[in-house]
């Protein structure tokens, strides 16, 4: 694995850009949060287009700059929940093996690329590990976090209005604290989804510049290994166990939920192909997920059942028939 001068300079620039996107949060502007969510995008572009060395340089530079400007914890958080899962995914995207001529008698592709579904699983597991590392480094405590979230929630609700009725506040506080218990799962879900979006954008950018080595694939066909569903079920059950086991299981439950949610969306995209209502159906589903969140559970269930029920295969068979 070698690097030329251009890869080094691209890595340096991408690392500085990545750090700048994280630092933008300190500005408190309206665009600060969405910009910070794109912080791994320059790293993904560098790694996909200019090689893994460029990606490693970008990740190292961004962590170094953040460590100097925002402190070691900010650097660690960015590194283990954003940079490392991104680089793991890029590494697997670039894996391929030669297919012997006798194994492709009808002139099939000479290279077999690493399955995107397995890449998604590895990305999810790496993200879960990263969330655990951040939790350990921060001394995560559910009681403290629950109290802080409760205070922040009521401060936001009461801002500019009359104070809440004490009875309503007493009824809402246990709900807010209960939600805070699942914060590690929510963090893992958001990080997986953000990383996947960054990789998708990066792949499009690199593809436009003709630097993407891997042929573009039908993302609606992505499949997780069957064992991932069992892994999610185990993590989900263990998440309700007493600490520390429950806390350790929560990030894995969240990350694997996000992976199956993505597969569920892929099934939806595949199922609506050829339909005149495709745009309307997709817009309605995405809108409902954005507004109410609960439909995401149904989409994830579809992703969980897909390896066993084969919705996409049935759809193709029905279309062919």
N, C-alpha and C positions, 0 to 999 in steps of 0.2 A: 504494500500500500504506500505509494509515493505521492508527492505533491509538487506541482510546479509553482512558479512565482505567482501566477494568476490565482491559483487556489488559495495561497496564503493571504494575498491581499483581499480576495473575496471573503475569506473567513474572518479577517480582521474587521472589514466593513460590516459584515452581517452581525458580528458580535456586538459592535458599537450600536448598530441600529436596534438590535434586540434589547439591549440595556436601556436605550433611550425610550423605547415603548413602555417598559416597566416604570421608569422614572416619571413618565408622563402622569402617572397616578397622583403624584405629589402636587400636580398643578390643580387638581380638583375641578377640571373643566368637564363639560358634558361629554366630550369625546374621550375622556381619560380612560374610562373602563373598557369600552370597545377596543381602543388602541392597545391597552395592556394585554387584552386577550389575544392579540396578534403577535405577542412578543416572541413566540417560537417560530413565526413564519420566516423571518430572514435566515434563521438557522436551518430550517427545512429546505429553503431554496438553495442555500449554499451547499448543503450535503447532497441533495438530489442532482444538482447541476454541475457541481465542481468536485464532487467526491467526498468521501467520509472524512478525510483529513481536514478539508475546508469546514465541514460541520463540527468537528472536534475543536478546531481553533475558534470558531464562532461561539460555541458553547462555553469554552474556557474564558474567552475575553469578556463575554457578557456576565458571567459569574464574577469575574475579577472586578469589573467596573461596578457592579451592584454591591459587591462587598465593601468597596471603598466608599461609595456614595450613600448607600442605605443600610449597610451593616451585614454581618455574616448570615443572619437568619434570612434576610431577603434573598441573598445570593443562594443559600441552600434551598430555599423554597422554589426559586426559579429553576435551579439546576435539576432537582430530583423529581419535580412534578411536571416540568415542561420540557427541558432540554434532553434529559436522558430518555424518556419515552419517545420523543421525536427521533432521536438518533437510533434507538433500537428499531423503530419502525422503518426508517430509511435504510438501515443495514439489511433488513429482511426484504424490503422492496427490491433491493439490488441483487439478491441471491438468485442464482440460476444454475442449472446443470445441463450438460450436453445430452441430447437424446440420440442414441445410436441409430445409424441409418436403417438397420434391420427392424427397429422398433417403430419406424414411420414409413411403411412401404408406399403410402399414397402421397408422399411429399409433405408431411406435416412439418411443424416448426422444429428447427434444429436445437432450440433451447427450451427448457421447461423452467418457468419462473416459480418462485416460492409463492404458495397460495396466499392471497390477500386476507382470507379469513383467519389463517394462523397468525399472520402479522397483526391483525386486529386483536387477537387474543393476547399475544405477547405484549402489545402496547398497553392493553388494559391491566395486565398483571404488573407491568413495570410502573404504571401510574399508581396502582394500589400500594405497592411497596414504597413509592415516593411519598404518598400521603402519610403512611405510617412513620417514615423517617422524620417528616416535618412534625408530626404529632409528638413523637418522642423528644425531639429537639426543643419543642416549645413547652414541654411539661404539661401536655394537654390534660385537663381535668374537667369532667362533665359538669360538676357542680358550679365551678367558677365560670365556665363558658355559658352555661344555662342562665346564670344570674346576669352576666354581661349582656347576653342577647335579649333577655327579658327587659332590662333597663333601656337598652337601645330601641327596642320595639315600641315601648310605651312613650319614650321621648319623641319618636318619630310620629306616632299617632296623635299625640297631644300638642304637637307644635302648631302654634297659631290658632288653636281652638280651645274650647273649655276643657278642663281636666275630665278624664273619664270618671264615670260613676265608680266608686270603690268596689261595689258588688260585681260590676262587669269586669273590672280589672282583676279581681280575685278569681273570677271564672276563667279569664283568658291566660293568666300567668302559668298555670300548669300545662296548658296546651303549648305555649311558647317554649317552655322548658323541655317538654317532651320532644318537640321538633329539634331542639338543640342537641339532643342525644344522638340524632342521626346525622349530625353535621359532617363527620368523616365520610359517610356514604355520599352525601350531596356534593362534597368537594371532589370526590373521585369521579362521580358522574360528570360534573362540569368540566373537569380536566380532560377526561377521555374525549368528550364531544368537541371541546375546543381544539385539542390536538389533531383530531381527525379532520376538522374543518381546515386547520392550518395546512395539513398535509395535502388536502384536496386542492386548495388554492395554489400551494407551492408547485404541485405536479402540473397544474395547468400553465403556470408561468414558465416553468422549465420546458414544458412541452412546446410552447410557443416559440421558444428560442432554440428548438431542435437539440436540446442537451439532455433530454430524458431518454435513457437507454432502453428502459422497459417499454414494450408496446402497450398502448392504452387498452384497458380492459373494461368490460361491462360491469360497472360497479353494482348494478342491480342484481348481479349473480353471486355476490359475496356470500360465503357460507362459513360458519364457525364449526369447529370440530364438535361432534356430538357430546363429548365429555365436558364441554364448557357449560352446558345446561345443568349437568349434575353438579359441577363446581359451584355454579350460582346457587343452586338449591341448598347445598351444604353451607355455603357462606351466609345465606339468608337465615337459615336456622340457627347457626352459631352466633349471628349478630344479636340474638336475644339472650345469649348466655351472659352471666355476670362478668364484670371486668376482671382481668384484662382481655380475656378471650373474645368477649363481645366486641370490644373496641378494635381488636385486631381484625376481626371478621368483617366489620362494617365497610372499610374501604374496598375489600374484594367484592362484597355484595354490590356495592355501588358501581364499581368499574365493570363488572360482568353484566350488570343490568344495562349499562350504557352500550356495551357491545351488542347485546341482544336487541336493544332498541334500534340500533343502526341496521341490524339485519332485518328487523321488522319493517323499517322504512324501505329497505331494498325490495322486500317482498311486495310492498304497496306499489312501488314504482314499476316493478315488473308486471304486476297484475293489471295495472291500468293502461299498459301500452296498447295502442290501437283503438282505444276508446275515445269517442268524441267528448266525453266528460272528464278526460284525464286531468286537465288543468284545473277544472272546478273542484274535482275530488281532492287532488293534492293540496290545493290552496285551502280548502275547508279543513282538512286534517291538520296541516301545519298551523293554521290559524287557531284551531281548537287547542292544540298542544301548547301554543304560545300563551293563550289566554287562561286556560284552566289547568294545564299540566297533567290532570288525571288521564286524559286519553293516551298519554305516553305509556302508561301501564299496559293498556290494551295492545299498543304497538309492540311493546317488549314481549308480551305473551305470544304474539304472532311469531316473533323472532325465536322464542324458546321452542315453539312447536314445529317450526319449519323443518329442522333436521329429521323429525319423525313423521310428519304428515306430508311434507313436500308440496306446499301450496303452489310454488312456482312450476313444478313439474306437472301438477294437475292442470294448471292454467294453460301451459303449452299444449298438453294433450287435448284439452277442450277446444283450443283454438284450431289445432290440427284436424280435429274431428268435425 
